[in-house]
């Protein structure tokens, strides 16, 4: 009961200020323009540090934003732009990676700008960066891999960022082709 009252009070105060929060939802109409069924990750293009960054993975399961060295260099950032960050991360290949450092950069989505702390790493990834829960939460966004969209409230309405399924497929092919070869399976050894 208390939660309902708080939500109602919050809506009333926003209405009084003229800033009603739009309802964010996904429907079958949001799947139009996507290839269905699919199992692609949500890969988008975002404006980061004043530049359009492609192959950005939206990962609501990740707690940190990660920037890979190629994008860091492409943004013409220098080592002195980094602050110390020494907590190791686990790469896509399952290896422990020591970050180069941390950098705070703006991500522009439409007219909205959110400052995000990126952990910069020198490791292979088919993505240029990974945006995670802190970006989604700061923007008030909700993502859907099924619908290949990120929706967020802005200027009294729901806006969206649309995923690129072709780019997502290219990223997964790149990741798979880069995997080290494994031991032959029993069926391969038996000529099956």
Residue pairs with C-beta under 8 A, 6 or more apart in sequence:
11 20
11 21
14 20
14 21
19 156
20 156
21 140
21 153
22 153
22 156
22 157
22 158
23 158
24 142
24 151
24 152
24 153
24 158
26 142
26 144
26 146
26 147
26 149
26 151
30 144
30 147
30 149
31 146
31 147
31 148
33 162
34 147
34 148
34 163
34 165
35 165
38 148
38 165
40 145
40 148
40 163
40 165
40 168
40 169
40 172
41 57
41 58
41 59
41 145
41 168
41 171
41 172
42 57
42 58
42 143
42 144
42 145
42 148
42 149
42 150
42 163
42 168
43 55
43 56
43 57
43 58
43 127
43 163
43 164
43 165
43 167
43 168
43 171
44 56
44 58
44 150
44 161
44 162
44 163
44 164
45 52
45 53
45 54
45 55
45 56
45 164
46 52
46 53
46 56
46 107
46 108
46 109
46 131
46 161
47 53
47 107
47 108
47 109
48 56
48 71
48 75
48 105
48 106
48 107
48 108
48 129
49 75
49 77
49 105
49 106
50 75
50 106
51 74
51 75
53 71
53 128
53 129
54 128
54 164
54 167
55 126
55 127
55 128
55 129
55 167
55 171
56 127
56 128
56 129
56 130
56 131
57 127
57 129
57 130
57 131
57 171
58 131
58 136
58 143
58 150
58 163
59 130
59 131
59 132
60 132
60 133
60 136
60 143
61 132
62 130
62 132
62 133
63 132
63 133
63 134
64 89
64 117
64 119
64 132
64 134
65 116
65 117
65 118
65 119
65 129
65 130
65 131
65 132
65 134
65 135
66 89
66 118
66 119
66 120
66 121
66 125
66 129
66 130
66 132
67 103
67 105
67 118
67 119
67 120
67 121
67 128
67 129
68 120
68 121
68 122
68 123
68 125
68 127
68 128
68 129
69 100
69 120
69 121
69 122
69 123
70 128
71 128
71 129
72 100
72 103
72 120
74 128
75 105
77 103
79 100
79 101
81 103
82 100
82 101
82 102
82 103
82 120
83 101
83 102
83 103
84 101
84 102
85 99
85 101
85 102
85 119
86 98
86 99
87 99
88 96
88 97
88 98
88 99
89 96
89 97
89 99
89 119
89 121
90 96
90 97
91 97
91 121
91 123
91 124
91 125
92 123
92 124
92 125
92 126
92 175
93 123
93 124
93 178
93 179
95 123
97 121
97 122
97 123
99 119
99 120
99 121
100 120
100 121
100 122
101 119
101 120
102 117
102 118
102 119
102 120
103 117
103 118
103 120
104 115
104 116
104 117
104 118
105 115
105 116
105 118
106 113
106 114
106 115
106 116
107 113
107 114
107 115
107 116
107 131
107 135
109 139
109 141
109 150
109 152
109 159
109 161
110 154
110 159
111 154
111 155
112 139
112 152
112 154
112 159
114 135
114 138
114 139
115 138
116 131
116 134
116 135
116 138
117 134
118 129
124 178
125 175
126 170
126 171
126 172
126 174
126 175
126 178
127 171
135 141
136 142
136 143
136 150
139 152
140 152
140 153
141 150
141 151
141 152
142 150
142 151
142 152
143 149
143 150
143 151
144 150
144 151
145 163
148 162
148 163
148 165
149 160
149 161
149 162
149 163
150 160
150 161
150 163
151 158
151 159
151 160
152 158
152 159
152 160
152 161
153 159
